[in-house]
Amino acid sequence: MSPTQSIVVIIAILIIIVIIAFMLIVNRRQLHEIIELDELINRIAEMHLETDIINLDKMDLAGESLTTLTTWRKNYQQAANNKIPHVQKLVEQSAEQNAHYHLIKAHKQIKQAQEIMQSTYDDAKNTKEVFTELLESNRENKMQYDDLIKNYQEIRKLVLADSFEYGVALDQLENELTNLENDFSEAKSLTAQGDQVEAKRVLSKIKMSLSSINSLLPKIRSNRHLLDTVFQDQLSELADSYKKMVSSKYYITEIDVLNEVKQIRKQVDAADQLLANLKIDELNQQVLQIKSRISNLYDILTKEYKARPFVEENQDKIQRLLAHEQVESKKLVEKLRHIDESYELTHGELATSRQLEQEVNDMNRQYTVDTQNLADGKGVYSGIKASWLSVIERLREISAEQQTMSEDVDGLFDSENVANDSINRFKQEVSLVYRRLERKKLPGNPDSFIQMYTLVVNEIGHVAKELSQVRLNMEKISNELIQISDDVERLKREADDIINSADLVELTLQYANKYSTNAIVKSAQQKTMKLYSQEYNYKEALDTIATAIEKAEPGSYQRLENLYYSEKKNN
């Protein structure tokens, strides 16, 4: 056998082996699926649905329960008589085909059986659940009925024993309990007839009703107590207290108390009707409103009651404070009027003091009205208390403002004396500056100094004239004195510059004689003398000669200047 033929034979053998292996695997897998189908059939059998049907027939079901049984019985019988036998036949055939390795035929039969069996098994499970529920419903309904009737009897016993606690709601409660009795009768009748499904529905309805009534009872008792006892007592107390307060000369304008009490009583009556109809949610809203209105009345009466001691204890004090402040206000106005004759009050002090005086007088007039109302029994204590507290605070503010104004104007006379002293001092200082320059016997004074000197002299004369007037504006004068002080200092500095520059010019000119043969220095000397003796420009004259000798002998002028200021300091 040639190599090629050997390879072909080997490949053929391998293909055969693969095919055989594949057929074995498919055979085993399909055998497993056949076994699973057998197990599903057995599970359905183990549900004992036939036994459940026999037991349910013995219960003599009726109504919706019987309809349910009939529907699911037909469903089961169709599966038991048709579908399951057909599946069993398919399983047997597929097992035989699979055993003889007719794998394709076996596969088709298995798939057909699986499609039928899956829905059949699901229907069987649902049928079992329905049959179980029907079988247990009778026992469950009986247990639930016993529990509910026991609960009902306890509630009825509680209502009857404490019937007075439910007030106008008792009749409606009795109606609700009577309706429950009818429901119990219906549930019992349905159970006896075998209609367990409908009986269960009625029992569920009873359970919800009993739960609702049970939760309502404490709310009914609580609201009945509020409406019949608490609110009535509070309204009576409010009405009685108000009448006593009126007889004791309390006066309330914020609200018509007796009419409000009357309106609240009407609201309580309306709430009673909601209670009678067991409309608890609406009733709760009305109760909250009633509580709020009653609380508001208590707050109003309490506010007036608490305000009275303050008013009575502070009536004389307020009178004394107002009387004292009226005197002080009048004194300040007179004082400012007198001061205004000699000084200009630039911040409107006199007008302000008159406004404050008028404000105090207005407060006093209102105090008189308040005290008269109190005497006539028409004084609202809370309003008067608030007003008087404001008066006390405002009087404190007015007193502080008046004190500040008084102290400010008290300083005007001292300010005038200080101003006169300042003018005299400025005159002396300017005179000394001028005499210092005269003693130097300079050729003349620079124009800038003369202008500054003239300005300062005029400023001093102007303020001196202002100080001689009948009415003085001390604020303006004070500002002008500050300006004069600055200008005098400038004048002093300018005089010092003139004297120092003139002295240094003379000293530098003497030193420059060393370089009389130096053309630059000689020319500078001539120019310096002209600036010094003809133009009186001492600073420029100094700059001219200093620049020349610095060129001739660097550092020489700095030595001269240092020596000059050193000797001047020591002297």
C-alpha positions in Angstrom: 0.0 0.0 0.0 1.4 3.3 -1.0 1.9 6.2 1.5 -1.0 8.1 -0.1 -3.4 5.2 0.3 -2.3 4.8 3.9 -3.1 8.4 4.7 -6.5 8.1 3.1 -7.3 4.9 5.1 -6.2 6.7 8.3 -8.4 9.7 7.6 -11.3 7.5 6.8 -10.8 5.6 10.1 -10.6 8.9 12.0 -13.8 10.1 10.4 -15.6 6.9 11.3 -14.4 7.2 14.9 -15.6 10.8 15.1 -19.0 9.9 13.7 -19.4 7.0 16.1 -18.3 9.3 19.0 -20.8 12.0 18.0 -23.7 9.4 17.7 -22.8 8.0 21.2 -22.9 11.6 22.7 -26.2 12.4 21.0 -27.7 9.1 22.1 -26.7 9.7 25.7 -28.0 13.2 25.6 -31.4 12.2 24.2 -31.6 9.3 26.6 -31.3 11.9 29.4 -34.1 14.0 27.9 -36.3 10.9 27.7 -35.7 10.2 31.4 -36.6 13.9 32.3 -39.9 13.6 30.4 -40.6 10.4 32.4 -39.9 12.3 35.6 -42.3 15.1 34.7 -45.0 12.6 34.1 -44.3 11.0 37.5 -44.4 14.4 39.2 -47.8 15.1 37.8 -49.0 11.7 39.1 -47.5 12.4 42.5 -49.7 15.6 42.8 -52.7 13.3 43.3 -55.0 15.7 41.5 -57.6 12.9 41.1 -57.8 12.5 44.9 -58.2 16.3 45.3 -61.1 16.2 42.9 -62.8 13.4 44.9 -62.3 15.4 48.2 -63.6 18.6 46.6 -66.7 16.8 45.3 -67.5 15.7 48.8 -67.5 19.4 50.0 -70.6 20.2 47.9 -69.1 23.5 46.7 -71.3 26.2 45.3 -71.2 29.6 43.6 -67.8 30.9 42.6 -66.0 28.0 44.3 -67.9 25.4 42.2 -67.2 27.4 39.0 -63.5 27.5 39.8 -63.5 23.7 40.5 -65.3 22.9 37.3 -63.0 25.0 35.2 -59.8 23.5 36.6 -61.3 19.9 36.6 -61.8 20.2 32.8 -58.3 21.5 32.4 -56.8 18.5 34.4 -59.0 15.9 32.7 -57.9 17.1 29.2 -54.3 16.7 30.3 -54.9 13.3 31.9 -56.9 11.8 29.1 -55.2 13.3 26.1 -51.9 15.1 26.5 -50.2 12.8 29.0 -51.1 9.6 27.1 -49.8 11.1 23.9 -46.6 12.2 25.6 -46.1 8.7 27.0 -46.5 7.2 23.6 -44.0 9.7 22.1 -41.5 8.9 24.9 -41.8 5.1 24.3 -41.3 5.6 20.5 -38.3 8.0 21.0 -36.7 5.6 23.4 -37.0 2.7 20.9 -35.7 4.9 18.1 -32.8 6.2 20.2 -31.9 2.6 21.2 -31.5 1.7 17.5 -29.6 4.9 16.9 -32.3 6.4 14.7 -31.2 9.6 16.3 -33.0 12.1 14.0 -36.4 10.5 14.4 -35.9 10.2 18.1 -34.9 13.9 18.3 -38.1 15.0 16.6 -40.3 12.9 18.9 -38.5 14.1 22.0 -38.9 17.8 20.9 -42.6 17.3 20.3 -43.1 15.6 23.7 -41.1 18.4 25.5 -43.3 21.1 23.9 -46.5 19.4 25.1 -45.2 18.4 28.5 -43.9 21.8 29.5 -47.3 23.5 29.3 -49.0 20.4 30.7 -46.8 20.4 33.8 -47.3 24.2 34.4 -51.1 23.7 34.1 -50.9 20.8 36.6 -49.0 22.9 39.1 -51.5 25.7 38.8 -54.4 23.2 39.2 -52.8 21.8 42.3 -52.5 25.3 43.8 -56.2 26.0 43.1 -57.4 22.7 44.4 -55.3 23.1 47.6 -56.7 26.6 48.1 -60.2 25.3 47.7 -59.6 22.4 50.1 -58.0 24.7 52.7 -60.5 27.6 52.3 -63.2 26.0 54.4 -60.8 25.5 57.3 -59.2 28.9 56.9 -62.6 30.7 56.6 -63.8 29.0 59.7 -60.7 30.1 61.7 -60.9 33.6 60.4 -64.7 33.8 61.1 -64.1 32.7 64.7 -61.3 35.3 65.2 -63.4 38.1 63.6 -66.6 37.3 65.5 -64.5 37.3 68.8 -63.0 40.7 67.9 -66.4 42.0 66.9 -67.9 40.9 70.2 -65.1 42.6 72.2 -65.7 45.9 70.3 -69.4 45.8 70.8 -69.0 45.1 74.5 -66.5 48.0 74.8 -68.9 50.4 73.0 -71.9 49.3 75.1 -70.0 49.5 78.4 -68.6 53.0 77.8 -71.4 54.3 75.5 -71.4 57.7 77.3 -67.8 58.3 76.1 -68.9 58.2 72.4 -71.5 61.0 72.7 -73.3 61.8 69.5 -71.2 59.3 67.6 -72.8 56.3 69.3 -75.8 56.0 66.9 -73.5 55.8 63.9 -71.3 53.4 65.6 -74.3 51.2 66.3 -75.2 51.3 62.7 -71.7 50.3 61.7 -71.8 47.3 64.1 -75.3 46.3 62.9 -73.9 46.3 59.3 -71.1 44.0 60.5 -73.7 41.6 61.9 -75.3 41.4 58.5 -71.9 40.7 56.9 -71.2 37.9 59.4 -74.5 36.3 58.6 -73.7 36.5 54.9 -70.3 35.0 55.4 -71.8 32.1 57.5 -74.5 31.5 54.8 -71.9 31.4 52.0 -69.7 29.0 53.9 -72.7 26.7 54.6 -73.6 26.8 50.9 -70.0 25.8 50.0 -69.1 29.1 48.3 -65.7 29.5 50.1 -64.3 32.0 47.6 -67.2 34.5 48.1 -67.2 33.8 51.9 -63.5 34.7 52.0 -64.2 38.0 50.2 -66.9 38.9 52.7 -64.6 38.0 55.7 -61.9 40.2 54.2 -64.4 43.1 54.1 -65.4 42.4 57.7 -61.7 42.4 58.8 -61.2 45.8 57.2 -64.3 47.3 58.8 -63.4 46.0 62.2 -59.9 47.4 61.9 -61.3 50.8 60.9 -63.8 50.9 63.8 -61.1 49.8 66.2 -58.8 52.6 65.1 -61.7 55.1 65.3 -62.8 54.4 68.9 -59.9 56.2 70.7 -60.2 59.2 68.3 -63.9 59.4 68.9 -63.5 59.3 72.7 -60.7 61.9 72.5 -62.6 64.3 70.3 -65.8 63.8 72.2 -64.0 64.8 75.4 -62.6 67.9 73.7 -66.0 69.0 72.2 -68.2 68.3 75.2 -65.9 69.1 78.1 -62.6 70.8 77.4 -63.8 73.4 74.9 -67.0 74.1 76.7 -65.1 74.7 80.0 -62.5 76.9 78.3 -65.2 79.0 76.5 -67.1 79.5 79.7 -63.9 80.4 81.5 -63.0 82.9 78.8 -66.4 84.5 78.9 -66.5 84.8 82.7 -62.9 86.1 82.9 -63.6 88.7 80.2 -66.7 89.9 82.1 -64.7 90.2 85.3 -61.9 92.1 83.5 -64.4 94.5 82.1 -65.8 95.2 85.5 -62.2 95.8 86.7 -61.8 98.4 84.0 -59.9 96.3 81.5 -60.6 97.4 77.9 -60.0 95.2 74.9 -60.3 96.5 71.3 -58.2 93.9 69.5 -61.2 91.5 69.2 -64.9 91.3 70.4 -64.3 88.6 72.9 -67.9 87.6 73.7 -68.8 87.5 70.0 -65.7 85.3 69.3 -66.8 83.0 72.1 -70.2 82.8 70.5 -68.8 82.0 67.1 -66.5 79.3 68.5 -69.4 77.7 70.2 -71.1 77.5 66.8 -68.0 75.9 65.3 -68.0 73.3 68.2 -71.6 72.5 67.3 -70.7 72.0 63.7 -67.8 69.8 64.7 -70.2 67.7 66.8 -72.1 66.9 63.6 -68.9 65.7 62.0 -68.4 63.5 65.0 -71.9 62.1 64.8 -71.2 61.2 61.1 -67.8 59.7 62.0 -66.0 62.1 59.6 -62.9 62.1 61.7 -60.4 63.6 59.2 -62.7 66.7 58.8 -63.3 66.8 62.5 -59.6 66.9 63.3 -59.2 69.9 61.1 -62.0 71.7 62.9 -60.6 70.8 66.3 -57.2 72.3 65.3 -59.0 75.5 64.3 -61.0 75.7 67.5 -57.9 75.1 69.6 -56.1 77.9 67.7 -59.0 80.4 68.2 -59.3 79.6 71.9 -55.6 79.9 72.4 -55.7 83.3 70.7 -58.4 84.5 73.1 -56.3 83.3 76.1 -53.3 85.1 74.7 -55.2 88.4 74.3 -56.7 88.2 77.9 -53.3 87.2 79.4 -51.5 90.0 77.6 -53.9 92.6 79.0 -53.7 91.0 82.5 -49.9 91.0 82.5 -49.7 94.5 81.1 -51.7 96.2 83.9 -49.1 95.9 86.8 -46.5 97.5 84.6 -48.8 100.4 83.8 -49.9 100.9 87.4 -46.4 100.7 88.7 -44.9 103.1 86.1 -47.6 105.7 85.8 -46.0 108.1 88.2 -42.5 107.3 87.0 -43.5 108.2 83.4 -45.1 111.4 84.6 -41.9 112.4 86.5 -39.7 111.5 83.5 -41.8 113.6 81.1 -42.0 116.6 83.5 -38.2 116.5 84.0 -37.6 116.3 80.3 -40.0 119.1 79.6 -38.0 121.3 82.0 -34.7 120.2 80.5 -35.9 120.7 76.9 -37.1 124.2 77.8 -33.8 125.1 79.5 -31.8 123.9 76.5 -33.9 125.9 74.0 -33.4 129.0 76.1 -29.7 128.4 76.5 -29.3 127.9 72.7 -31.4 130.9 71.9 -29.1 133.0 74.2 -25.9 131.5 72.7 -27.3 132.0 69.2 -27.1 135.7 69.9 -23.3 135.6 70.1 -22.4 132.5 68.1 -23.6 131.0 64.8 -25.0 127.5 65.6 -23.9 125.9 62.3 -25.4 122.5 62.9 -29.0 123.5 63.4 -28.8 123.0 67.2 -31.5 125.5 68.0 -34.0 124.0 65.5 -33.2 120.5 66.7 -33.7 121.4 70.3 -37.1 122.9 69.5 -38.1 119.8 67.6 -37.1 117.7 70.6 -39.0 120.0 72.9 -42.1 119.6 70.7 -41.6 115.8 70.7 -41.5 115.7 74.5 -44.6 117.8 74.7 -46.4 115.5 72.3 -45.5 112.5 74.4 -46.8 114.3 77.5 -50.1 115.0 75.7 -50.4 111.3 74.8 -49.6 110.4 78.4 -52.5 112.6 79.5 -54.8 110.9 77.0 -53.7 107.4 78.2 -54.2 108.2 81.9 -57.7 109.7 81.2 -58.6 106.5 79.2 -57.4 104.4 82.2 -59.6 106.4 84.5 -62.6 106.1 82.2 -62.1 102.3 81.9 -61.1 102.6 78.2 -57.4 102.2 78.4 -55.9 99.2 76.6 -53.2 98.2 79.0 -51.1 96.2 76.5 -51.1 99.2 74.1 -50.3 101.7 76.8 -47.5 99.4 78.1 -45.9 99.3 74.6 -46.3 103.0 74.2 -44.7 103.8 77.6 -41.8 101.5 77.0 -41.2 103.4 73.7 -41.5 106.7 75.6 -38.9 105.6 78.2 -36.5 104.6 75.5 -37.1 107.7 73.5 -36.7 110.0 76.5 -33.3 108.3 77.1 -32.3 109.0 73.5 -33.5 112.6 73.7 -31.6 113.3 77.0 -28.4 111.9 75.5 -28.8 114.0 72.4 -29.5 117.2 74.4 -26.5 116.5 76.6 -24.3 116.3 73.6 -25.6 119.5 72.2 -25.2 121.3 75.5 -21.6 120.2 75.9 -20.8 121.2 72.3 -22.1 124.7 72.7 -20.5 125.1 76.1 -17.2 124.9 74.3 -17.9 127.9 72.1 -16.8 130.5 74.6 -13.5 128.6 75.3 -13.1 128.3 71.5 -13.4 132.1 71.2 -10.7 132.6 73.8 -8.5 130.1 72.1 -9.0 131.8 68.8 -8.1 135.2 70.2 -5.0 133.8 71.9 -4.1 132.1 68.6 -4.4 135.4 66.6 -2.2 137.2 69.1 0.4 134.5 68.9 0.3 134.5 65.1 0.8 138.3 65.1 3.8 137.9 67.4 5.3 135.1 65.3 4.9 137.0 62.1 6.4 140.1 63.6 9.4 138.1 64.9 9.9 136.6 61.4 9.9 140.1 59.9 12.3 141.6 62.5 14.7 138.6 62.0 15.0 139.6 58.4 15.4 143.3 59.2 18.2 142.5 61.6 20.0 140.7 58.7 20.0 144.1 56.9 19.6 142.4 53.5 19.4 144.4 50.3 15.8 143.5 50.1 13.2 140.7 50.5 12.2 138.3 47.6 8.8 138.9 46.0 7.6 135.4 47.1 8.3 136.2 50.7 6.6 139.6 50.5 3.5 137.9 48.9 3.4 135.2 51.6 3.9 137.7 54.4 1.1 139.9 53.0 -1.2 136.9 52.7 -0.6 135.8 56.3 -1.0 139.4 57.6 -4.3 139.7 55.7 -5.5 136.3 57.0 -4.7 137.3 60.6 -6.5 140.6 60.1 -9.5 139.0 58.6 -10.0 136.5 61.4 -9.3 139.3 64.0 -12.1 141.3 62.4 -14.4 138.2 62.5 -13.7 137.8 66.2 -14.8 141.3 66.8 -18.3 140.7 65.3 -21.4 140.4 67.5 -22.2 136.8 66.3 -19.3 134.4 65.7 -19.1 131.4 63.5 -16.6 129.5 65.5 -16.5 126.5 63.2 -15.5 128.7 60.3 -13.0 130.6 62.4 -11.4 127.4 63.6 -10.9 126.2 60.1 -9.4 129.5 59.2 -7.0 129.4 62.2 -5.8 126.0 61.0 -5.0 127.5 57.6 -3.2 130.5 59.2 -1.2 128.1 61.4 0.0 126.3 58.3 0.8 129.5 56.4 2.8 131.0 59.4 4.9 127.8 59.4 5.5 128.2 55.7 6.5 131.8 56.2 8.9 130.8 58.9 10.5 128.2 56.7 10.8 130.7 53.8 12.5 133.3 56.1 14.9 130.6 57.3 15.7 129.7 53.7 16.3 133.4 52.9 18.7 133.9 55.9 20.6 130.7 55.3 20.9 131.3 51.6 22.1 134.9 52.2 24.7 133.8 54.8 26.0 131.1 52.6 26.3 133.5 49.7 28.5 135.8 51.7 30.6 132.9 53.0 31.0 131.4 49.6 31.9 134.7 47.9 34.7 135.2 50.5 36.0 131.7 49.8 35.7 132.3 46.0 38.4 135.1 46.3 40.9 132.3 46.3 40.1 131.8 42.6 39.8 135.4 41.5 42.0 134.6 38.5 39.6 131.8 37.5 37.4 133.2 34.7 34.4 131.0 35.6 34.5 131.9 39.3 35.0 135.6 38.5 32.0 135.6 36.2 29.9 133.7 38.7 30.9 136.3 41.4 29.6 139.1 39.3 26.3 137.3 38.5 25.9 136.3 42.1 26.3 139.9 43.3 23.6 141.0 40.9 21.2 138.3 42.0 22.0 139.1 45.7 21.9 142.9 45.7 19.6 143.8 42.9 17.1 140.9 42.4 17.1 139.7 46.1 17.1 136.1 44.7 19.4 134.6 47.4 18.7 131.0 46.6 19.6 131.3 42.9 22.6 133.5 43.9 23.9 130.7 46.2 23.4 128.1 43.5 25.4 130.2 41.0 28.5 130.8 43.1 28.4 127.3 44.7 28.4 125.7 41.2 31.4 127.8 40.1 33.6 126.9 43.1 32.6 123.2 42.9 34.0 123.3 39.4 37.2 125.0 40.6 37.6 122.9 43.7 35.2 119.8 43.9 33.8 119.3 47.4 34.6 122.8 48.6 31.0 124.1 48.8 29.9 121.0 50.8 32.5 121.7 53.4 31.5 125.3 53.7 27.8 124.4 54.0 28.5 121.7 56.7 30.7 124.1 58.6 27.9 126.8 58.5 25.1 124.6 59.8 27.4 123.1 62.4 28.3 126.5 63.8 24.7 127.6 63.6 23.6 124.6 65.6 26.2 125.1 68.3 25.2 128.8 68.6 
